[in-house]
Amino acid sequence: MGLVPDGNVNPFARLTRQGVVGMFKSTGSRDPDVLFATKEHLLAQPKQMKLLGVVLLVGGAFLTITFILAIAGVPFMIFGWWLRRFANGNINAVEAGYADYMAVAA
């Protein structure tokens, strides 16, 4: 799943719906506040990665406009696009896992 010893999620670990449901089950609680806090904890890194992807896309576009630095700008843009896509997939997995767990918990 990508958990490291201190309980944080590895930022480059792909989250799955089943894995997220397992994380919610591991809280041992059905309290909506606890589950929402867990969801927000799981969403923190993908949201940061999504923002970083935007920054890389904009920075890469700026570097590409200068033509001389296009050699660095194009890889920045490609990595920024990939990072946003990856983060969106993790965000969707967390949202779907949360919805599944809340449907079962209700």
N, C-alpha and C positions, 0 to 999 in steps of 0.2 A: 504494500500500500504506500510505502514511502515514509513511514513514520521514523523519526530519529529518536534517540533515547530520551530527550527532554520533552517529547510529546508534540513537537512541531512537525508540520508536514514539509517534506522536501519540496522546494518550489518547482522542481522539474519532474516530479512524480505525477503520472497521469492518474487522475481520480476517476473511479467508476461509481456508478449508481449503487451497486452492491456494497462496495467498500465504504461509501459514505453512510449507507444504512447501518453497516456494522459499527462505524464510529458513533452513530447516534445510540445504538444499542449498548455500546460500551460505557455510556454515561450512567447507565443504570437508573435512569429517571424518565418519567413521563411528563414532568413539569414543562409546560410550554416555554417558560422563561429560560430554563436550563438548556433546552433544545435550541432555542433561538440564539443563545450565547454561543453554543457549540457551532451552529451554522455560521454565525458571524466570524468566529475564529477560523473556520475552514475557508471562508471567502476572503479573508484578509490578504493572503499572499497572491491568489490569482488576480485580485483587483489591482494590487501593486504591479504585478507583471503586465497587466493590460495597460496601465498608465505608462510603464516603461516602454512598451511596444509603440505607443503613440509618440513618445519622446524620440525614440529611435527613428520612426518613420519621418517625423518632421525634421530631425537633425540630418538624416540621410538625404532628404529632399533638398535641404539647404546646401549640403556639401555637393550634391550632384549639380546644382545650379551653377556652382563656381567652376565647373568643368575640370579644373586641375585636380580637385579633390574628389572627383566622381569615382575614382578607384576605391575610395573608402566609403563614399556615400551609398553606392549601390548595395554593398553587403550590409550596411546598417539598415537600409530599407527592407531588404529581404529578411533579416533577422527580426526586425520590428514587426513585420507582417506575420512571420511565423509565431512570434511571442504572443501577439494579440490573438491569433487563432487558437493557440494552445491554451491560453488563459480563458478564453471564451468557452472552450470545451470543458475545462475544469469547473467553471462557474455553472454551466448548464448541468453538469453531473451532480454538483452539490445541491442545486435547486431541485432537481428531479429526485434525488435521494431523500431530501427533506420532505418533499411532497409525499413520497411513498411511505416514509416512516410515520408522518402525521396521519395519513389515511389509515394505516394499520393501528396506530395508537388511539385513534378516536373511537 
